[in-house]
Amino acid sequence: MSADIVNLRLVRKRRRRGAAELEADANRIRHGTPKALRDEARVERERASRLLNGVKRDRAAPVEAGPSAPALMPPGETGKPS
C-alpha cells in the first residue's frame, strides 16, 4: 500500500482559501445589502408610514359623554329639573 503524495504548500493554500471564503460570507451577511436595496426599502417604509398616518383617526379629539356615562356633579345635585 502506498500513500498519496501530497504537496503541503497546495494543501495549505486550499485551506487558507476556504477559510477566506467563510470569512467573506460572514462579512457579506454582517455588512448587509447593497445601498440601492437599502434605499429602496427605506423609501417603501416611508411610503407605508405616510399611507398609515393618512388613515389614522385623531386620538386627540375629546370623547363625548353618552347617555350611559354619568356626568360628574357636585354632591346634593341630582341633575333632574325641579
N, CA, C and O atoms as a printed pandas DataFrame, in Angstrom:
     atom_number atom_name residue_name chain_id  residue_number  x_coord  y_coord  z_coord
0              1         N          MET        A               1    0.836   -1.170    0.000
1              2        CA          MET        A               1    0.000    0.000    0.000
2              3         C          MET        A               1    0.879    1.229    0.000
3              4         O          MET        A               1    1.817    1.367    0.785
4              5         N          SER        A               2    0.536    2.110   -0.911
5              6        CA          SER        A               2    1.306    3.340   -0.950
6              7         C          SER        A               2    0.383    4.522   -0.674
7              8         O          SER        A               2   -0.787    4.531   -1.057
8              9         N          ALA        A               3    0.935    5.491   -0.013
9             10        CA          ALA        A               3    0.166    6.691    0.329
10            11         C          ALA        A               3    0.232    7.671   -0.827
11            12         O          ALA        A               3    1.172    7.673   -1.622
12            13         N          ASP        A               4   -0.801    8.506   -0.895
13            14        CA          ASP        A               4   -0.788    9.539   -1.936
14            15         C          ASP        A               4    0.221   10.604   -1.546
15            16         O          ASP        A               4    0.332   10.997   -0.385
16            17         N          ILE        A               5    0.941   11.048   -2.537
17            18        CA          ILE        A               5    1.901   12.110   -2.296
18            19         C          ILE        A               5    1.147   13.431   -2.373
19            20         O          ILE        A               5    0.418   13.699   -3.328
20            21         N          VAL        A               6    1.341   14.242   -1.348
21            22        CA          VAL        A               6    0.602   15.490   -1.235
22            23         C          VAL        A               6    1.590   16.643   -1.149
23            24         O          VAL        A               6    2.572   16.589   -0.409
24            25         N          ASN        A               7    1.313   17.676   -1.914
25            26        CA          ASN        A               7    2.127   18.875   -1.839
26            27         C          ASN        A               7    1.562   19.727   -0.706
27            28         O          ASN        A               7    0.477   20.293   -0.838
28            29         N          LEU        A               8    2.292   19.823    0.408
29            30        CA          LEU        A               8    1.809   20.530    1.584
30            31         C          LEU        A               8    1.530   22.003    1.306
31            32         O          LEU        A               8    0.614   22.577    1.895
32            33         N          ARG        A               9    2.290   22.612    0.433
33            34        CA          ARG        A               9    2.080   24.024    0.104
34            35         C          ARG        A               9    0.701   24.225   -0.526
35            36         O          ARG        A               9    0.004   25.186   -0.200
36            37         N          LEU        A              10    0.307   23.322   -1.426
37            38        CA          LEU        A              10   -1.008   23.434   -2.069
38            39         C          LEU        A              10   -2.137   23.154   -1.079
39            40         O          LEU        A              10   -3.186   23.796   -1.137
40            41         N          VAL        A              11   -1.929   22.214   -0.184
41            42        CA          VAL        A              11   -2.945   21.905    0.823
42            43         C          VAL        A              11   -3.157   23.116    1.724
43            44         O          VAL        A              11   -4.293   23.465    2.045
44            45         N          ARG        A              12   -2.068   23.752    2.130
45            46        CA          ARG        A              12   -2.180   24.937    2.982
46            47         C          ARG        A              12   -2.897   26.073    2.258
47            48         O          ARG        A              12   -3.714   26.779    2.851
48            49         N          LYS        A              13   -2.588   26.246    0.975
49            50        CA          LYS        A              13   -3.247   27.292    0.186
50            51         C          LYS        A              13   -4.753   27.028    0.098
51            52         O          LYS        A              13   -5.558   27.945    0.257
52            53         N          ARG        A              14   -5.127   25.774   -0.155
53            54        CA          ARG        A              14   -6.554   25.439   -0.241
54            55         C          ARG        A              14   -7.256   25.706    1.084
55            56         O          ARG        A              14   -8.374   26.219    1.113
56            57         N          ARG        A              15   -6.592   25.355    2.177
57            58        CA          ARG        A              15   -7.170   25.567    3.492
58            59         C          ARG        A              15   -7.363   27.066    3.749
59            60         O          ARG        A              15   -8.400   27.478    4.269
60            61         N          ARG        A              16   -6.362   27.882    3.384
61            62        CA          ARG        A              16   -6.480   29.331    3.574
62            63         C          ARG        A              16   -7.583   29.919    2.709
63            64         O          ARG        A              16   -8.324   30.798    3.147
64            65         N          ARG        A              17   -7.688   29.428    1.475
65            66        CA          ARG        A              17   -8.745   29.932    0.586
66            67         C          ARG        A              17  -10.126   29.593    1.139
67            68         O          ARG        A              17  -11.045   30.410    1.074
68            69         N          GLY        A              18  -10.269   28.396    1.680
69            70        CA          GLY        A              18  -11.548   28.000    2.271
70            71         C          GLY        A              18  -11.897   28.874    3.465
71            72         O          GLY        A              18  -13.041   29.301    3.620
72            73         N          ALA        A              19  -10.899   29.137    4.310
73            74        CA          ALA        A              19  -11.140   29.997    5.476
74            75         C          ALA        A              19  -11.472   31.418    5.027
75            76         O          ALA        A              19  -12.341   32.067    5.609
76            77         N          ALA        A              20  -10.788   31.900    4.002
77            78        CA          ALA        A              20  -11.049   33.253    3.500
78            79         C          ALA        A              20  -12.460   33.342    2.926
79            80         O          ALA        A              20  -13.129   34.362    3.088
80            81         N          GLU        A              21  -12.914   32.289    2.260
81            82        CA          GLU        A              21  -14.264   32.288    1.693
82            83         C          GLU        A              21  -15.319   32.291    2.801
83            84         O          GLU        A              21  -16.339   32.969    2.682
84            85         N          LEU        A              22  -15.080   31.535    3.879
85            86        CA          LEU        A              22  -16.003   31.544    5.016
86            87         C          LEU        A              22  -16.059   32.931    5.655
87            88         O          LEU        A              22  -17.132   33.411    6.022
88            89         N          GLU        A              23  -14.914   33.557    5.782
89            90        CA          GLU        A              23  -14.876   34.906    6.351
90            91         C          GLU        A              23  -15.584   35.900    5.439
91            92         O          GLU        A              23  -16.273   36.802    5.915
92            93         N          ALA        A              24  -15.415   35.738    4.127
93            94        CA          ALA        A              24  -16.076   36.623    3.172
94            95         C          ALA        A              24  -17.594   36.464    3.255
95            96         O          ALA        A              24  -18.324   37.453    3.190
96            97         N          ASP        A              25  -18.072   35.230    3.397
97            98        CA          ASP        A              25  -19.511   35.014    3.544
98            99         C          ASP        A              25  -20.035   35.690    4.804
99           100         O          ASP        A              25  -21.091   36.324    4.788
100          101         N          ALA        A              26  -19.286   35.549    5.897
101          102        CA          ALA        A              26  -19.699   36.176    7.155
102          103         C          ALA        A              26  -19.730   37.694    7.004
103          104         O          ALA        A              26  -20.639   38.344    7.519
104          105         N          ASN        A              27  -18.761   38.263    6.313
105          106        CA          ASN        A              27  -18.729   39.717    6.107
106          107         C          ASN        A              27  -19.888   40.185    5.235
107          108         O          ASN        A              27  -20.448   41.258    5.461
108          109         N          ARG        A              28  -20.243   39.381    4.243
109          110        CA          ARG        A              28  -21.377   39.751    3.385
110          111         C          ARG        A              28  -22.653   39.832    4.201
111          112         O          ARG        A              28  -23.464   40.739    4.020
112          113         N          ILE        A              29  -22.821   38.875    5.101
113          114        CA          ILE        A              29  -24.009   38.884    5.947
114          115         C          ILE        A              29  -23.946   40.044    6.925
115          116         O          ILE        A              29  -24.932   40.755    7.118
116          117         N          ARG        A              30  -22.790   40.236    7.541
117          118        CA          ARG        A              30  -22.636   41.259    8.571
118          119         C          ARG        A              30  -22.861   42.658    8.016
119          120         O          ARG        A              30  -23.476   43.494    8.678
120          121         N          HIS        A              31  -22.378   42.919    6.827
121          122        CA          HIS        A              31  -22.442   44.276    6.290
122          123         C          HIS        A              31  -23.673   44.526    5.434
123          124         O          HIS        A              31  -23.825   45.606    4.864
124          125         N          GLY        A              32  -24.542   43.546    5.341
125          126        CA          GLY        A              32  -25.866   43.764    4.774
126          127         C          GLY        A              32  -25.961   43.831    3.273
127          128         O          GLY        A              32  -25.160   43.255    2.536
128          129         N          THR        A              33  -26.961   44.551    2.854
129          130        CA          THR        A              33  -27.346   44.590    1.453
130          131         C          THR        A              33  -26.711   45.783    0.737
131          132         O          THR        A              33  -26.201   46.695    1.388
132          133         N          PRO        A              34  -26.739   45.782   -0.571
133          134        CA          PRO        A              34  -26.210   46.923   -1.330
134          135         C          PRO        A              34  -27.016   48.194   -1.040
135          136         O          PRO        A              34  -28.174   48.131   -0.629
136          137         N          LYS        A              35  -26.392   49.322   -1.258
137          138        CA          LYS        A              35  -27.003   50.609   -0.942
138          139         C          LYS        A              35  -28.307   50.811   -1.716
139          140         O          LYS        A              35  -29.265   51.360   -1.171
140          141         N          ALA        A              36  -28.356   50.385   -2.946
141          142        CA          ALA        A              36  -29.568   50.564   -3.751
142          143         C          ALA        A              36  -30.749   49.838   -3.118
143          144         O          ALA        A              36  -31.854   50.379   -3.078
144          145         N          LEU        A              37  -30.534   48.631   -2.626
145          146        CA          LEU        A              37  -31.620   47.886   -1.982
146          147         C          LEU        A              37  -32.006   48.507   -0.647
147          148         O          LEU        A              37  -33.186   48.533   -0.297
148          149         N          ARG        A              38  -31.019   49.012    0.112
149          150        CA          ARG        A              38  -31.321   49.684    1.383
150          151         C          ARG        A              38  -32.168   50.925    1.127
151          152         O          ARG        A              38  -33.148   51.165    1.833
152          153         N          ASP        A              39  -31.794   51.714    0.119
153          154        CA          ASP        A              39  -32.541   52.933   -0.203
154          155         C          ASP        A              39  -33.966   52.600   -0.651
155          156         O          ASP        A              39  -34.919   53.281   -0.273
156          157         N          GLU        A              40  -34.099   51.553   -1.454
157          158        CA          GLU        A              40  -35.414   51.137   -1.926
158          159         C          GLU        A              40  -36.301   50.718   -0.749
159          160         O          GLU        A              40  -37.479   51.072   -0.704
160          161         N          ALA        A              41  -35.744   49.975    0.190
161          162        CA          ALA        A              41  -36.506   49.545    1.372
162          163         C          ALA        A              41  -36.889   50.748    2.231
163          164         O          ALA        A              41  -37.995   50.790    2.770
164          165         N          ARG        A              42  -35.991   51.728    2.366
165          166        CA          ARG        A              42  -36.282   52.924    3.164
166          167         C          ARG        A              42  -37.430   53.707    2.532
167          168         O          ARG        A              42  -38.331   54.156    3.241
168          169         N          VAL        A              43  -37.410   53.875    1.224
169          170        CA          VAL        A              43  -38.471   54.604    0.521
170          171         C          VAL        A              43  -39.805   53.884    0.711
171          172         O          VAL        A              43  -40.831   54.530    0.922
172          173         N          GLU        A              44  -39.798   52.569    0.638
173          174        CA          GLU        A              44  -41.024   51.795    0.808
174          175         C          GLU        A              44  -41.567   51.946    2.235
175          176         O          GLU        A              44  -42.775   52.087    2.424
176          177         N          ARG        A              45  -40.676   51.915    3.242
177          178        CA          ARG        A              45  -41.110   52.099    4.635
178          179         C          ARG        A              45  -41.724   53.484    4.838
179          180         O          ARG        A              45  -42.742   53.620    5.517
180          181         N          GLU        A              46  -41.104   54.514    4.248
181          182        CA          GLU        A              46  -41.625   55.879    4.379
182          183         C          GLU        A              46  -42.988   56.009    3.706
183          184         O          GLU        A              46  -43.879   56.673    4.236
184          185         N          ARG        A              47  -43.157   55.382    2.544
185          186        CA          ARG        A              47  -44.432   55.435    1.830
186          187         C          ARG        A              47  -45.519   54.751    2.659
187          188         O          ARG        A              47  -46.629   55.269    2.780
188          189         N          ALA        A              48  -45.202   53.604    3.219
189          190        CA          ALA        A              48  -46.171   52.882    4.043
190          191         C          ALA        A              48  -46.524   53.687    5.289
191          192         O          ALA        A              48  -47.678   53.696    5.718
192          193         N          SER        A              49  -45.544   54.354    5.865
193          194        CA          SER        A              49  -45.793   55.165    7.056
194          195         C          SER        A              49  -46.710   56.341    6.724
195          196         O          SER        A              49  -47.625   56.650    7.488
196          197         N          ARG        A              50  -46.469   56.994    5.593
197          198        CA          ARG        A              50  -47.332   58.111    5.181
198          199         C          ARG        A              50  -48.752   57.623    4.929
199          200         O          ARG        A              50  -49.716   58.280    5.321
200          201         N          LEU        A              51  -48.881   56.481    4.280
201          202        CA          LEU        A              51  -50.192   55.918    3.995
202          203         C          LEU        A              51  -50.921   55.586    5.295
203          204         O          LEU        A              51  -52.109   55.880    5.431
204          205         N          LEU        A              52  -50.228   54.983    6.235
205          206        CA          LEU        A              52  -50.832   54.635    7.512
206          207         C          LEU        A              52  -51.220   55.876    8.295
207          208         O          LEU        A              52  -52.303   55.919    8.879
208          209         N          ASN        A              53  -50.369   56.878    8.322
209          210        CA          ASN        A              53  -50.681   58.113    9.044
210          211         C          ASN        A              53  -51.868   58.838    8.427
211          212         O          ASN        A              53  -52.594   59.547    9.125
212          213         N          GLY        A              54  -52.071   58.669    7.134
213          214        CA          GLY        A              54  -53.177   59.322    6.455
214          215         C          GLY        A              54  -54.534   58.733    6.823
215          216         O          GLY        A              54  -55.546   59.427    6.726
216          217         N          VAL        A              55  -54.577   57.490    7.236
217          218        CA          VAL        A              55  -55.851   56.852    7.552
218          219         C          VAL        A              55  -56.083   56.696    9.047
219          220         O          VAL        A              55  -57.109   56.154    9.458
220          221         N          LYS        A              56  -55.154   57.158    9.860
221          222        CA          LYS        A              56  -55.331   57.058   11.316
222          223         C          LYS        A              56  -56.382   58.045   11.786
223          224         O          LYS        A              56  -56.524   59.137   11.236
224          225         N          ARG        A              57  -57.115   57.642   12.812
225          226        CA          ARG        A              57  -58.078   58.545   13.439
226          227         C          ARG        A              57  -57.339   59.434   14.415
227          228         O          ARG        A              57  -56.314   59.051   14.979
228          229         N          ASP        A              58  -57.878   60.634   14.606
229          230        CA          ASP        A              58  -57.251   61.578   15.525
230          231         C          ASP        A              58  -57.615   61.191   16.945
231          232         O          ASP        A              58  -58.788   61.256   17.313
232          233         N          ARG        A              59  -56.651   60.793   17.750
233          234        CA          ARG        A              59  -56.913   60.379   19.121
234          235         C          ARG        A              59  -56.945   61.575   20.069
235          236         O          ARG        A              59  -57.291   61.406   21.238
236          237         N          ALA        A              60  -56.601   62.763   19.614
237          238        CA          ALA        A              60  -56.575   63.939   20.473
238          239         C          ALA        A              60  -57.972   64.523   20.658
239          240         O          ALA        A              60  -58.169   65.354   21.545
240          241         N          ALA        A              61  -58.948   64.112   19.846
241          242        CA          ALA        A              61  -60.298   64.645   19.947
242          243         C          ALA        A              61  -60.939   64.169   21.250
243          244         O          ALA        A              61  -60.796   63.002   21.614
244          245         N          PRO        A              62  -61.641   65.052   21.955
245          246        CA          PRO        A              62  -62.281   64.638   23.212
246          247         C          PRO        A              62  -63.417   63.666   22.956
247          248         O          PRO        A              62  -64.119   63.755   21.949
248          249         N          VAL        A              63  -63.583   62.750   23.871
249          250        CA          VAL        A              63  -64.651   61.766   23.774
250          251         C          VAL        A              63  -65.886   62.347   24.450
251          252         O          VAL        A              63  -65.827   62.760   25.609
252          253         N          GLU        A              64  -66.999   62.379   23.735
253          254        CA          GLU        A              64  -68.223   62.946   24.285
254          255         C          GLU        A              64  -68.876   61.929   25.204
255          256         O          GLU        A              64  -68.870   60.729   24.931
256          257         N          ALA        A              65  -69.449   62.434   26.315
257          258        CA          ALA        A              65  -70.140   61.557   27.254
258          259         C          ALA        A              65  -71.500   61.202   26.687
259          260         O          ALA        A              65  -72.285   62.085   26.344
260          261         N          GLY        A              66  -71.776   59.931   26.591
261          262        CA          GLY        A              66  -73.060   59.475   26.075
262          263         C          GLY        A              66  -74.039   59.267   27.211
263          264         O          GLY        A              66  -73.712   59.540   28.366
264          265         N          PRO        A              67  -75.235   58.790   26.904
265          266        CA          PRO        A              67  -76.248   58.591   27.934
266          267         C          PRO        A              67  -75.847   57.520   28.946
267          268         O          PRO        A              67  -76.341   57.537   30.074
268          269         N          SER        A              68  -74.982   56.606   28.583
269          270        CA          SER        A              68  -74.601   55.554   29.516
270          271         C          SER        A              68  -73.516   56.021   30.480
271          272         O          SER        A              68  -73.292   55.380   31.506
272          273         N          ALA        A              69  -72.842   57.118   30.173
273          274        CA          ALA        A              69  -71.779   57.615   31.041
274          275         C          ALA        A              69  -72.345   58.700   31.945
275          276         O          ALA        A              69  -72.769   59.743   31.446
276          277         N          PRO        A              70  -72.367   58.492   33.257
277          278        CA          PRO        A              70  -72.909   59.519   34.144
278          279         C          PRO        A              70  -71.997   60.736   34.203
279          280         O          PRO        A              70  -70.773   60.610   34.224
280          281         N          ALA        A              71  -72.601   61.900   34.228
281          282        CA          ALA        A              71  -71.839   63.139   34.323
282          283         C          ALA        A              71  -71.463   63.368   35.779
283          284         O          ALA        A              71  -72.236   63.042   36.680
284          285         N          LEU        A              72  -70.325   63.907   36.003
285          286        CA          LEU        A              72  -69.894   64.189   37.371
286          287         C          LEU        A              72  -70.540   65.489   37.841
287          288         O          LEU        A              72  -70.403   66.533   37.203
288          289         N          MET        A              73  -71.249   65.406   38.971
289          290        CA          MET        A              73  -71.936   66.582   39.516
290          291         C          MET        A              73  -71.537   66.748   40.974
291          292         O          MET        A              73  -71.146   65.782   41.631
292          293         N          PRO        A              74  -71.634   67.958   41.473
293          294        CA          PRO        A              74  -71.341   68.167   42.894
294          295         C          PRO        A              74  -72.334   67.383   43.758
295          296         O          PRO        A              74  -73.459   67.136   43.322
296          297         N          PRO        A              75  -71.944   66.992   44.964
297          298        CA          PRO        A              75  -72.857   66.237   45.832
298          299         C          PRO        A              75  -74.117   67.043   46.159
299          300         O          PRO        A              75  -74.051   68.253   46.375
300          301         N          GLY        A              76  -75.242   66.370   46.193
301          302        CA          GLY        A              76  -76.514   67.026   46.511
302          303         C          GLY        A              76  -77.311   67.387   45.281
303          304         O          GLY        A              76  -78.515   67.617   45.397
304          305         N          GLU        A              77  -76.712   67.448   44.113
305          306        CA          GLU        A              77  -77.453   67.766   42.893
306          307         C          GLU        A              77  -77.781   66.476   42.184
307          308         O          GLU        A              77  -76.936   65.587   42.076
308          309         N          THR        A              78  -78.981   66.369   41.707
309          310        CA          THR        A              78  -79.408   65.152   41.020
310          311         C          THR        A              78  -79.334   65.270   39.513
311          312         O          THR        A              78  -79.282   64.263   38.807
312          313         N          GLY        A              79  -79.328   66.479   39.023
313          314        CA          GLY        A              79  -79.273   66.680   37.599
314          315         C          GLY        A              79  -80.649   66.698   36.964
315          316         O          GLY        A              79  -80.767   66.927   35.761
316          317         N          LYS        A              80  -81.695   66.462   37.747
317          318        CA          LYS        A              80  -83.076   66.477   37.227
318          319         C          LYS        A              80  -83.639   67.883   37.402
319          320         O          LYS        A              80  -83.361   68.535   38.408
320          321         N          PRO        A              81  -84.422   68.357   36.444
321          322        CA          PRO        A              81  -85.036   69.680   36.598
322          323         C          PRO        A              81  -86.060   69.667   37.724
323          324         O          PRO        A              81  -86.755   68.670   37.921
324          325         N          SER        A              82  -86.158   70.770   38.465
325          326        CA          SER        A              82  -87.111   70.840   39.578
326          327         C          SER        A              82  -88.404   71.480   39.162
327          328         O          SER        A              82  -89.316   71.617   39.977
